[in-house]
Structures are given as C-alpha cells and as structure tokens.
C-alpha cells in the first residue's frame, strides 16, 4: 500500500489555499466588472462593491505605511514566534496602531479628522448632548426620530444603529474630544486593541501557538483602512474583549471568578447589540467559545447580563425591539430599496474579500477542506494539533455564520466593508492553518492589497 509523499502532502495543503485566493480574486473582479459591463446600476460609487471612488494619490502616510508593510513581512512572523507573550501583545498593539494610523495619514490629518465630522456620522449629534436631561430626551425620542419623515429625523448612521453607538461618541465629547480629529484618534487607539483581545482569547483557551501563527494577519491587512475611523471598528473591539472575557470565565476554577467574568462578558456582548442591531449575531461567537470549553453553565450568567443591558436601555427610554422594525421601514424607503439583492447577496462577499483581505478566503478554505471523518475528530478532540484545529474551525465558522446570516437577511446591501469589521478577526484565524510558505506569501498579498486600495481608492469611511 502506497503512502503520500511529503511533497504530495504539501501539494494537498496548497490546493485549498490556492482555491481560496482564486475565489476571493474572482469575487473582487466580478463585483466590479459586471455592473460596469452590463451597465447595471447597483447604486454605489465608481468602484463597486466598495463605497469608494477611484482616486490615485500619495500622502504623508505613504512612506511610513510602506516601511511598516516591509518590516511586517520580513520580521512579523519571526517576532510572533519568538517574543515573550507580554512583548507579543505590546508589539501587536504597537504594530496595529502604527498600521492603522499610517494608512489613514495617506490623506494627512483629513484621513482621520474629516469623516467623523460629516453630517451622516455620530459626532455632530454627540456634540449637542450636554446634560443628563438631554441624554434622557434623546433616548425617549430615539425610535420616533428614526423615521425619515420626522422633521427631526436622525442622521443616517444614528438612525441605522441603536443608541449604544452614539453614546460612545457622547462619552468622547464628555472627555473633551469634540473634534473629528480628536475623536478619530480615539477610535484608532481603541480599535488597535482588537488583535490583542483575539490573541489573548486564544491563549486563555490554551492555544498560544495558534495565536502566534495568526498574529501577523490580525495586525497587517486591508481591514485597517476602514478600522481607522469607523465606529464599526469600535463595535468589533467591544465584541473581541467580550469574547475574551467569556474565555476567561470558562477557564476559571472558582465560582466567584467564573461568575464575575461571565457577567462582564455578557455586559460587553450585550452592549454590542445596543451598538448595532446586526451584532445580535455575536451569539454564534459566544456559542463557539462555549462549544470549545464545554462550559454550558455560563449561559445563564452571560445571557442574563446581556438581557440586563437591553432592559437598562428600555428603562432609560429606548426599546431595541421597536427600533429594529422602524429602521427596516426607513432603510427600504431609501437607497436599500434600489440596491438589487441579487447583486449584493454575493457582492457583499466580494467586499469581505477587500475588507479582510483575499488570504482570509484561503484560511477558510483550509478550515473547510476536510473529509467528514476528519471533521468528526476535530469536533470531539481535546488534545494536540486536532484540538488547535478544532478551536480555529469553530471560531472561524462562527465568523462565517455571522457574515452569512447578515448577508442572507438582505438588511445590509452594500457598504459592508466596514460592517464586516467585527467579524473579520475571527475569520482570519483560518490563516493559522496555512502552510508556513503560504503564510509568508499570504502576508505579502495582504499588505499589497491594503496599500493599493488605500492609495488608489478613496472610501467614504
């Protein structure tokens, strides 16, 4: 009986990776080509599926961004494997902060300060809330002002989200960060911690090696273009720390520590749902952590704390369950009604390839390219390489389910390159399963896509 050679094994590992990148490239190309070739108005700017237009340029951040990309490609993987854990977390945060800010600064200070000052964003409204009574009035009027026919209707982003999102910016204003530039830097500083939270989650779950392999991809990639000044990046940060707290709760040995961390996880994940309606899908991420740890006894603590957040907002004047249908009415009286779902059903997945980077699809291909017998071992094993694969598979597939749930719902037709941000880090964990040569090549591809997208396309967020 013949056995596969070592080179055959490498070939088998390359196949899914190549297929994943090819699928990503095909989606990205067709999502741009088909509307142009068939004169199909998908109600987007000049570069569908992205909410962006063609605008080649260089700027103050260009040289730093290129240098960070080169240093990352040359040294990031080695640093991730050899640094102490504390140094890795510090390096991850510093690298993310540098990468986010350098890409944003390709447009100078405007790349950080202009977007949050637009009429569609949260900051202008946040600057009008100066007292507890004004805040209370805002919450009590929130649902009624979602309606676009209301003379005092909310700007687009506030109407499109529960009040937890604007409360973040109200907090920034209370701290004196009233300008778009100051708030933009605050968003960057906060969202740069996302990768740290994901790495710590993996280590707490007992899979530090997976974290070290995935670390470069969590820092360097095109998602940074939209993370730099997007509130959705903050949502993703809160979600990542919520998942981290849940992992900590699941690995504590005392009842008090377990309950405390589970409640904190529920509060953070519950607050996410009050920042974006679609983040109710984070239940699948929480489910993945519970499947990995088999600590189902945490469920009442986490669910109870999340429900407490929702009830606290209800007591303050906002009912989440009233806001969601009001938003649907506004959405489908506006541009969402004109945007064809038959395009965005797959065009949204092309936008995901831009936002997460095409290598994300290669990682997912590695996750799913297994026979059922292998999957059965992955799902039940607790030891060795299979246990690591199991963790990557469950967290990555949680990301897939969250994206597909949002996509199939039709609630988001376009503009999802930023909406996908809370799900992107978990999808990128599949890169830890790539063969080492593919991880090196994949990181090069990620930074090239990021640099080209930032220097040739101009997003509106």
C-alpha positions, 0 to 999 in steps of 0.5 A: 500500500502506497503512502503520500509523499511529503511533497504530495502532502504539501501539494494537498495543503496548497490546493485549498489555499490556492482555491481560496485566493482564486475565489476571493480574486474572482469575487473582487473582479466580478463585483466590479466588472459586471455592473460596469459591463452590463451597465447595471446600476447597483447604486454605489460609487465608481468602484463597486462593491466598495463605497469608494471612488477611484482616486490615485494619490500619495500622502504623508502616510505613504512612506511610513505605511510602506516601511511598516508593510516591509518590516511586517513581512520580513520580521512579523512572523519571526517576532510572533514566534519568538517574543515573550507573550507580554512583548507579543501583545505590546508589539501587536498593539504597537504594530496595529496602531502604527498600521492603522494610523499610517494608512489613514495619514495617506490623506494627512490629518483629513484621513482621520479628522474629516469623516467623523465630522460629516453630517451622516456620522455620530459626532455632530449629534454627540456634540449637542448632548450636554446634560443628563436631561438631554441624554434622557430626551434623546433616548425617549425620542430615539425610535420616533426620530428614526423615521425619515419623515420626522422633521427631526429625523436622525442622521443616517448612521444614528438612525441605522444603529441603536443608541449604544453607538452614539453614546460612545461618541457622547462619552468622547465629547464628555472627555473633551474630544469634540473634534473629528480629529480628536475623536478619530484618534480615539477610535484608532487607539481603541480599535488597535486593541482588537488583535490583542483581545483575539490573541489573548482569547486564544491563549486563555483557551490554551492555544498560544501557538495558534495565536502566534501563527495568526498574529501577523494577519490580525495586525497587517491587512486591508481591514485597517483602512476602514478600522481607522475611523469607523465606529464599526471598528469600535463595535468589533473591539467591544465584541473581541474583549467580550469574547475574551472575557467569556474565555476567561470565565470558562477557564476559571476554577472558582465560582466567584471568578467564573461568575464575575467574568461571565457577567462582564462578558455578557455586559460587553456582548450585550452592549454590542447589540445596543451598538448595532442591531446586526451584532445580535449575531455575536451569539454564534461567537459566544456559542463557539467559545462555549462549544470549545470549553464545554462550559454550558453553565455560563449561559445563564450568567452571560445571557442574563447580563446581556438581557440586563443591558437591553432592559437598562436601555428600555428603562432609560427610554429606548426599546431595541425591539421597536427600533429594529422594525422602524429602521427596516421601514426607513432603510427600504424607503431609501437607497436599500430599496434600489440596491438589487439583492441579487447583486449584493447577496454575493457582492457583499462577499466580494467586499469581505474579500477587500475588507479582510483581505483575499488570504482570509478566503484561503484560511477558510478554505483550509478550515473547510477542506476536510473529509467528514471523518476528519471533521468528526475528530476535530469536533470531539478532540481535546488534545494536540494539533486536532484540538488547535484545529478544532478551536480555529474551525469553530471560531472561524465558522462562527465568523462565517455564520455571522457574515452569512446570516447578515448577508442572507437577511438582505438588511445590509446591501452594500457598504459592508466593508466596514460592517464586516469589521467585527467579524473579520478577526475571527475569520482570519484565524483560518490563516493559522492553518496555512502552510508556513510558505503560504503564510509568508506569501499570504502576508505579502498579498495582504499588505499589497492589497491594503496599500493599493486600495488605500492609495488608489481608492478613496472610501467614504469611511 
